[in-house]
Amino acid sequence: MYDAIGWPGVVFLMAIESACVPFPSEIIMPLAGWFLVKDRGHGFEYLLLAGFFGALGNLIGSLVAYYAGAWGGRLFLERYGRWVLITPRELDTAERWFGRYGEIAVFASRLVPVVRTFISLPAGIARMNVWRFGVLSFAGSFPWSLALAWAGYLLGEHWERLTDWFRPVSIPIAIAVLLLAGYFVYRRIKEIRGTEAGEQRAEEMEAGPP
């Protein structure tokens, strides 16, 4: 792809990575630093261009995921949230939380493997201001993309070493996310069952004896 279309390929692949598709930027950007900068004899200043195109792709993909959450996510969760262990009250809580802390969460998540791929969807569901979301997404994605392209530029054909460096970080994060998700599901099932049982008892008491 890089040979065929060059920098638009970087934008396209990074857009995929930010549209909730786990295609790792830890591969996309180092290869861009090697193939599109070092291998073509460009100077260090072209890494800034690589960082820009990487962040641009992240922004495009993030907006796709954001609007998917904003246009369909809330309605879907209000209608079927019970089956994915989310209540309307919790949606309101999430929206207020993003209103207070969403800016920090969006920016910081762009610098964290795994999490950065999926932050846009909940931001859309919470209807965070789209302009702030876009600016912070780009601002957080630029240093990430620049650093990875720079690493690929320095390592050249040995870029695979980056995966060895990121694995000790990425794997514990992924495991922690899975464990937290499992605990969340367990707690939510207990809470929802308890709530439903309480509502049923309240309805029976209001109905009175037959």
N, C-alpha and C positions, 0 to 999 in steps of 0.2 A: 504493500500500500504506500509506503514512504517513497519507494522508487517511482510509483505510478503518478501520485498526486502531491507528494511532498507535505507541506505544512497543513493543508486541509485534512490530510489523513490524521494528523495529531489532534486537530479539533474534533473530528468525527469520533475517534476512539475515546478521547477524554469525555465527550458528551455521553457516550454509552456508559462509561464508568460512573458518571454522576446521575444517571437515570435509573438508579436502583438495580443496575446490572453489575455483578461483582467481577468486572474485567479490570485487573489491577493496574493502577497508574505506575506502580513500581516496575512494570515492564514497559509501558507505553513511553514514559518520559525519558528513562535512561537510553532506550534505543533511539529516541529522537536526538538526544545529545550526541550519540555516537554517529548514527547514519546521516543526519541532516546538518550537523554542525562540524564535528571533527573530521569525519570521513570525506567531507566535501571541501575541506581546507578553510573553513570559516573561522574567524577569530572568536574570542570569548564573548564579545558583544552580542553575538547571535544567540547566546544562551538566554539573554533577556527576551529575545523574540520567541524562543522556545517556551519560556515561562508565560509569556503573554498568550500564546496560542493554546497552551495547556489550560490556563485559567479561563480563556474564552470558551473552550470546549466544556469545561466543568460548569460554567455558567449556563450554557445552552441546555445541557442535560439536566441540570438542577431545576431550571424553570419548567421543563417538561414534567418532572416528578412533582414539583410544587403545584402546578396547575391540575395535575391528576388528583392530588390530595384536596385541593381547594374546590374543584368542581364536582368531584364524585365521592371523595373520601368521607366527608362529613355526612352526607345524605346516606351513603352506604352504611356507615357505622351507626347512625341513628336508627336505621331500619333493621340491620342485622348485627349490631354490635354485641348483643347478648351471646351470639354464637362465637364471637372472637373475644369474649370476656371483657367487653368495654361497655360502660353505661353512659347515657347522655350526661349525667352529672360529672363524670370523669372527663368527658370531652370538654365541658365548660372549664374544668380545672386546668386541663392541658392548654386551653386557649389563653387563660389568664397567666399561666406559667410562661408561655412563649411571649406574652406581652411584656413580662418583666425581665425574663432572662434569655429570651430567644436570640438576641443579638450576640451575646457571648457564646451561646451554644452553637450557633451556626458558624461563627468565625473559628472557634476552637476546634470544632469537629473536622474542619477541612485539613487540619494538621495531624489527624489521628487515623491510622490505617483502619480499615473495616467500617468504622462508624461513619466516615466521610461519605461513603457510598449511599447511605440510607437516610441522612438527616433531612433531605428536602421534602420527603413525603409528609412526615409529621408537621413540618413547618407550614406546608400548604393546608393540611387539615385544620391546624390552629389559626389559619388565615393571618399569619404574620405579614406585616407590610411588605409588599412585593419589592418595592424599590430598595428598602433597607436589606431585605433578604438577598437581592441581586448584588448589591455593593459589597456586602460582607462575604458572600460566597466567592466573588472574584478576588477580594482582598486576601482571603484565607487560602485560596487555591494558587495564587501567584507564587508565593514563596515555596510552597510545596512542589509545584511543577518546576520552578527554577532550580531548586536543590537537587531534584532527581535528574534533571537534564544535565546539570553540572557534574553530578556523580558519574553519569554515563559518559560524559565528555572526558573525564579524567581516567575512567577505567577502560574505555574503548571496548575492545573485543572481550574483555573480562568483566563485562557488565553483570554477568550472572551472579557475581559475588554479592550484589545488592540483595538478592533474594535470600542469601544466607544471613545477611545482617538483619533483614527485616523479619525473618522467621521467628527469632526469639521474642519479638515484640508482637507480631500479628497473631501467632498461635495462642498465647495467653489471653489476648483481647478477645479472640473468637470464642475460646473456651469459657471465659468469664461471661460473655454475652449469652451463650447457650445455658449456662448454669443459672444466671439471673432470670432468663426467660422461663426455664423450667420451674423455678421457685415461684415466679409471678403467676404462671398458669395454675400451679397447685393452690396458691393462696386465693386466687380469683375464683376458682371453682368452689372452694369452701365458702367464700363470702357470698357468692351469688346463690348458692344453695341455701345458705342461712337466710338471706334476704327473701328468697321466694317462699321459704317455709314460714317466715314471720308474716309476710303478706297474706299467705293462705290462712293462717290462724286469725289474723285481723279480720279478714272477710267472713270467716265462720262465726266470729264473735258478733260482728255487725248483723249478720243474717239472723242470729238468735237460734233458739231450739226449733226443730221442725214441728 
